[in-house]
Amino acid sequence: MRVVITGAAGFIGSRLSEMLLVDAERLGYDDVVFLDALTYSGRLENLEIALRDPRATFVRGSITDELVVDEVLTGAHAVLHLAAESHVDRSITGARVFYETNVLGTQQLLESARRAGVERFVHVSTDEVYGSIDEGAWREDHLLEPNSPYSSSKAGSDLAALAYQRTYGLNVMVTRCSNNYGPRQFPEKLIPLFVTHLFDGLKVPLYGDGLNVRDWLFVDDHCRGILRVLEGGRAGEIYNIGGGTEMTNYEITHYLLELCGADASMIEPVVDRLGHDRRYSVDWTKIHDELGYRPEVDFTDGLARTVKWYRENETWWRPIKDSIS
């Protein structure tokens, strides 16, 4: 059977590709297709390990391209849809591409999947679609209140996915994860940005008062959650995937300072992001109770592993960082 992973050359997609191949025989997949447009954050080298597997094939193409998507999905049993524009700051300065890729690209995938008779479609989304929450945690049935062009475009893609399930009977499941971290994350996101800055002796730009709260999820745990949903998720259902580690940006900055041998003098407060959500927190009881998911990687261990990876892989991040600085 064929399974297609969109956005496979990105941070999460490449790790999911590796983990799926480990379990592919048990899941019944002998044809694994990686689809990616290789825009600025998609890196073919991220798939170096996965593409050594004879069952794996890479296709370069956009999810907005009907001909490419139709061809790739022909004969596919399942789709794991991760392709997206995902950086909030970029969405604030250039929103159009976020709606084109995240909404129209998702609709094209859904339509092609419907025509191809795809049996399982996992749409990977984000907790940011819920907006901001002062206390407690979001359940899957919470009202969507996105506050950035990025999160609103992802909310639109979620609704499109669920509409295809309700209207056409496409077996769609939606996952919403908390903040991911781990190796191969593009160095514009907080953790790799701060770590690589500190390696270079540069100060780290901390937004506002640093008290914005996020729930942190190691990328391997996120991928385990996605694979649980692929295997056992119910059609038309939404599953939150959380890490169980809430932390302010100020707190995580100090963890990174310690791991990189720096002190608080390396923090540079900067003007807060427009529309910056104060706190995210997801309730992941549902995926735990239904599918047996729980995060396995301790935050301090995962963060140490992440910093170690960036320290040992400068040849990966240095050209990227030079190109975006």
N, C-alpha and C positions, 0 to 999 in steps of 0.2 A: 504494500500500500504506500501511497505517496502522502507526505506531509510537507506543507510549505510554510516557511518561516519568513515573514516580511521584516525588513529592518535588521536582517541577520548580521550585518557587519558592524552594528553599533555596540555600545557597551553591554546592555542587557541581552540583546539578540545574539551576540556572539557567545556569551556564556550559556544561554539557553540552548544554542545549537550544539555545544559540546556535551551538555548534560543530557539532551534528548538522545543523542547518538549512543550514549552509554546504555540507555534504557530502550533503544529502538526495537531490538529484537523481541523483547517481552511485550512491547506495545503493538508489534506487528507491522512496523514501518521498515521497508527495505529500499525506499526511494525518498531521500530527504533533500528538498530544494531550498536553497537560500536565495531570497530575492532582496536586492538592495540597490538603490540608485547611486550609492557612493557619493552622496553630497558631503559637505564639509566634515560631518562627524562620523560618517560611515567609513571604516578603514578595512580594506581587504586583508591587511595583515592580521586583523583581529580573528580572522577565520583560518589562519594558517594551520592550526591543530585540527580543526573540524574537517577541513578539506582534504586531509590525508586519508579520511575514511572513504572507501570505494563506493559507499552508498550515497555520498553527498555530492551535490552539484550546485554551482553558483551561477545565478543569472543576474546580470546587471540591468536594471530597469526600474521605472517609477511606478508606484501603485496607481498613479493617475492615468497611465497608458493602457487603454482598453485592450489593445492587441497583445501586449506583453502579458498582462494579467490573465486574459482569457487562455493564452497558451500555457502559462505556468500552472493554472488551476485545472486544466483539462485532465481528468482522471484522478484528481486529488481526493483523498479521504478527509483530510483535515487541514485547517489553516490556523497558524498562530500569528496573530497580527500585532506586530510591535512597531512597524514603521511609523514615524511621526516626527514632526518638529517639536522640540521639547524644552527649549530654554526660555524661561520667562522673560529675561532681559531682552533677548532678541525679539520676542513677540511684541514688546512695548515699542521698539524702534522700527519694526517692520512686520506688521500683523498679517498682511495679505497671504504670504506663503503658508502661514499656519492654518488658515482656513482652507486654502487650496489643497494642502497635503492631508491635513487631519480630518477634514469633513468630506471633501470631494474625493480624495484618495480612498478613504474608507468606504464611501458609497460605491465606488467602482469595484473594489474588492468584494463587497457584499453582493453586488449584482452579478459579477462573474462567478462567484461561488454558488449563487442561486442557480444560474444557468448550467453550471457544471455538475450540480448535484452533490456538492460537498456535504459531508455528513456531520462534521463538527467544526465550529468556527469560534475560536477563543480571541476575543477582542481585549487587548491589554490597555488599560487606562490608568488613571491616577487619582489619588485622594484629593487633588486640588480642585476637582469639579465640584466638591461640596462647599467650597468657600473657606470660611474661617470659623472656628468654634472656640468659645471662651472656656468652656469646661465640659467634661464628659467626652464621649466619642461618637462618631458617626456610625449609624447602622446603614445597611445597604439601601433602605427605603427612605433615607433622608432626602429632603428637598435639595436640588442642585442650585447652588448660588455662586458660580464662578466669578472671579474678580479680575482676571487678566485675559488678554487675547488668547494666550496659550490655553489656559484652563477652560475658557468658553469654547474654544475650538475642539477640545477633547470632550467636553460635555455634549457638543453637537454630534460628535462621532459616536458617543455612547448611545445617544437617542436614535441615531440612524441604525445602529446595530440591533438594538432592541426592536425597532420598528420592522426590520426585515424578519425577525423571528415571529412577530405577531401577525404580520400581513402575509408573509410567504411561507412561514413554517420552517425557515432556515434555522438549523440547530445552533443558535448563537448563545455564547456565555460571555459575560463581561467581568474582568478583574480590575480592581482599583487598589493600587499599591501605595505604600508610604514611601518616603525618601530613600532611594537606593544609594549604596556606596559599594566600592570594591575596585579591584584592578580593571584597567582599561577604560575607566570613565573619562570622558572628554574633559580636558583641563580648563573648562570654563565654569564647571560646577564647583560648589563650595569646597569640598574636601580636596580634590586634586588641584584646584587653583591655589588654595592656601598651602598645601604641601609643597608644590613646585615653587611657589614664591619663596617659601622658607628655605628650601634647598639653595636658592639663588641669593639668599641674604636680603630679600625684599620684604617689606611690610605687607601684612595681609589686610585687605579692605573689608572691614566689618560694617554692615549696614546698620544705620540708626543706633539704637541703644543695645542691640545684640540680643534682645530678649524674645525674639520670635522663636516659637517652639515647633520642632518637627519630630516625627517618629521615624527612627532610622532602621533600615532594613538591609542586611547584607545581600548582595546580588544573588548568591547561591540559594538563599532562603526564598527570595522572590521567585526564582526559576523553579524551585521545588513546588511552590504554590501553583504556578501556571501549569505545570505538568500534572498536578493532582486534578485541576479543573479540566484539562484536556481529557484525562482518563475517566473521571467520574462526575464531572459537573452536569447540572441539569439545564436543559434548554430554557432560555429566557431568564436565567437567574444571574444575579450580580454577586460577586464574591470579593470582599475586602481582604487584602493581604497585608498584614502589619508586621512590624518588627519587635514591638513591645518595649522600645527604648525611646522615651520622649526626652528631648534635651533642647535647651536654648542654643542659639547660634554662638552665644558667648561661651557657654560651657564646652561645646565641641571645639571651639577655637582653642581653648586652653588645653584640651586633650592633645590637639595637633601640635601646639607649641611644645609641650612636654616631649612628645614622641620625636620631634625634630630638633630637640636640644636648644630651644629658644625660650624667650620670656615675654611678658606682657608688653614690653617696649616695642615689640614687633607688630602690635595691633594699631591700625590706622582707621579710626572711625570715619565713615563716609556718609553722605546724604542718603537717606533711606530710599529704597526702590518705590516707584509709584505703585499705589494700590497693594502694598506689601501685606499679605495675609499674616495675622498675628500667630495663629496656632492651628496645627492640623493634628487630628487624632482619629484613627479608625478602630472600630470594634470588629475584630476578626473572629468572633465566636462562631459565626455561621460556617466558615471554611474549616474551622477546627472540628466542630461537631459533625458536619456532613462528610468531610473528606480526610479528616485526621491530620490536617496541617498544623504545625507549630514551628516557629523559628528555631533553628538549631545552633546558630553561630552567636556566641556571646559578643556583645558590642565591643568591649575592650580588645578582645582577641581579633575580631574582624577588622577593627581600625588599625591595629598594629600590623596585621597582615597586609592591609592596603598600603600603609606608609612604606613598609618594606618592599612591596612590589614596585612602587614608584622610585624608590631609592635605587633599586637594582635594574630598572628599565628606562633609564634616561634616553636611550636611543629611540624609544617609542614616543615619549612625550616631548622631547626637546624640539623636533621639527614642527610639531603641532603648535607648541606654545610660541615659537618664533613667528609662525605664520599668523597668529591671532593677536599678537602683542602690538 
